[in-house]
Amino acid sequence: MFDDETSELLITQWFVHNPPMNDRHSKGAKKQIERTQSDFLRTTALEELKNADAKRTPDEEKAKAAKAIVSDLGNHLSGNHLTKSNYSKKGK
């Protein structure tokens, strides 16, 4: 999409193919979009970013899931020879 008045171009469906990978990426993209002079292109881009973000798992949820996996793994290995203290000694 091109706005003749502001000479700005929006590549539609950009975020369908290149979604933000994390919260900071999304925040930075939003900040850049907000600098767009064209009201129509800015609104369209923000809506596309919003749709892409709705499909992305927020960082906070990813962190909780990762902690749960690490905790489960730690519980599983607690009787194993690869406990945290033994593992760290082997790494030296």
N, C-alpha and C positions, 0 to 999 in steps of 0.2 A: 504494500500500500504506500502511496506517495501523497504527501500534502504539498500542493503547489504553493500555498501561501508561505509555508515555513521552509520549504525545500528539504523536508525530512522524509526518510524512508523507514518503513517498518517491515521487517521480514516476518510475515504471518506464520504462525505455528512454530516459531523458533523454539519455544519452551516445550513443545511436544517432543521435539527431537533432541533438545539440549536443556533438560530441566535442571534447576539448581540442585547441587549435590548435598548441600547442607544449609543450615539456617543463615550462616554468614554470607554464603553465596547468594541466597535469595534476598537478603537485606541489601547487599551491594547492587544487585540487579534492579531492585525496586528504587534505590537511590538514583541510579542512572536513568531509569525510565521517567522518574519525576522531573528530570531536567528537560524533558521533551517539551518543546514549545507548542506543538499541535495538540489541542485538547482531544481531538478525535483519536489520534495515534497513541497519545498517553493513556487514555481510557481503555483503548483496545489492548495495548501491551500489558497494562496492569491487570486486566481481566484474564489474559492468557497466563500471566505469571501466577495469579491467584488459583487458576485451574490446575496448573502444574504443581503448585505447592500442596493442593488438596490431595494429590496422589502420592506425595512424598511423606515418608515417615519422619516426624520431627526428631531432631538430635536428642532431645531429652528421652524420648521413647527408645531410641537406638541405644543410648547409654544404659538405660535400665535393663534392656534385653541382654546387652553384653555383660553387665555385672551378674545377671542371673546365670548366664552360661559359664562364666568364670567360677562362680560360686559352686555350681553343680559339678564342674570339672574338679575343683578343689576337694569337694566332698568325695567324689569318686576316687580320687588319687590319694586320699588321706592314709589309706592302708598300704599304698604302693611304695616302691622304692624311689619313685620320682616325686617325693614330697618337696615342698618349696625349699626347705633348708638343704636337702640333699642335691636338688637340682641346681641351686645357686652355687654350691661347692664345685659341682662338675663344670660349671661355666667358667671358672677361674683358670 
